[in-house]
Amino acid sequence: MQQLAPQATPPVSAPVPGPQSSAPAAEPSAATARALVPAPLYYVNVGVFGQDAQSRTTLTKLREAALPLSLQSVETNRGKATRVRVGPYSTEDAAQAAAATLRDKWALNATVAAPAL
């Protein structure tokens, strides 16, 4: 039976540092800067709903419609309520279309919220 001799691994050389520049880093181009800023997101404000039966029915319909809902519990002068928004949408046109559907289908006073800065 023949034995194999272990093979030697070649030595690893350290990277050679390049010349250091004292010039300031170049400013990113306008196109690069725009690509780094996240696109604004648009939401549709649907309403603030209380604990009454009509509010629960409206929330149930919105959930069944499989809309991207955002619910936030808020305290009002009439007690606890739920703020409802639909979204986010990547374009204002898409948000406007969703708001129109909510107004036409469920007679909700849906409005598009300006994107946060």
N, C-alpha and C positions, 0 to 999 in steps of 0.2 A: 504494500500500500504506500502510495507516494504522498508525502506531506507537502502542503503549499506554504511557502514563506509569506509572512504578512507583507503587504505592500505599504510603502511609506507614503504618507500624504504630503503633498507639496506645501511648503510654508506659505502662510497667508501674509501678504504685505499690508501694512497700514496705508490708508489713503493719504495721498500727498496733498497738503493744503494748497489751494490756489492763491493767487495774489489778492490781497485785500484792497478794496476800493474805498477811498475816503469820500466819494461822491454820495450825495443823499439818494435814497431809494426813489425810483421814478414814481410819479403819481399815477394811479390807475386811470385808464381811459374812461370817458363818460359811459361807454357801453359796458365796460367791466363794472363800474360803480352801480349802474342800474341793475345789472345782473345780481349784485350782492344784496340789494334792497329787496325784502320780501314783497310780493305783490299784495295790494290791499285786499281785504276780504270784506264782503258786503253781507249784511244781515237784514232780514225783514222783521220789523217790529210788528207783532201781531196784537198784543194787548197785555193788560194786567188783569188776571182773573182771581176772583174770590173763591170762597168755599161753597157757594150755592150750587144748586143742581144744574142750572144752565151753564155755568162755568165748567163744571165737571164734564158735561156732555160735549162742549166745544173742545176741551182738551182731549177727550177720548177720540173724537173724530179726527183731530190733527194727528194723533198717534197712529190711528188706523190707516191714515193716508201715507204712512211711512216717510214723512217729511223729516229732514234733519232738524230736530227740535233742540232748542237750548232753553232750559227752565231755570229760573232763579227765584228763590224765595225772598220776598221783600216784606217789610213792615210798613203798613200804611196807617192813616188816621182811622181807618175802618177795620183794622186788624191785619192778620197775615193774608198775603196774596201771592200769586205766582206770576212773574213776568215771563212772557213767552216770546221767543224769537225763533225764526226759521233761518237756517243757513249753517255754515257760511257758503257764499257763492263767490266764485273767482272774478266775475264780471258784474258790473252794474246792470247790464241788460238781462242777465240771468236772474238777478235778484228782482228786477222790475217785473219780469214775467211771472215769477213765483208770487209776488205781491198781487198782481192782477188776478191770478188764479184764486188766491185766498179771498179777494174781494168779490169775485164773480160767483164762486162756488159756495162760500160760507158767509157772505155778506159781512166779512170782518174788515175793520179799518186798518188794513195792512199798509205800512209805509216802509220804504227802504232807508236804512240808517246809513249815514255817511261813514266811510271807513275810518277806523281809528288811525291816528298818525303815529 
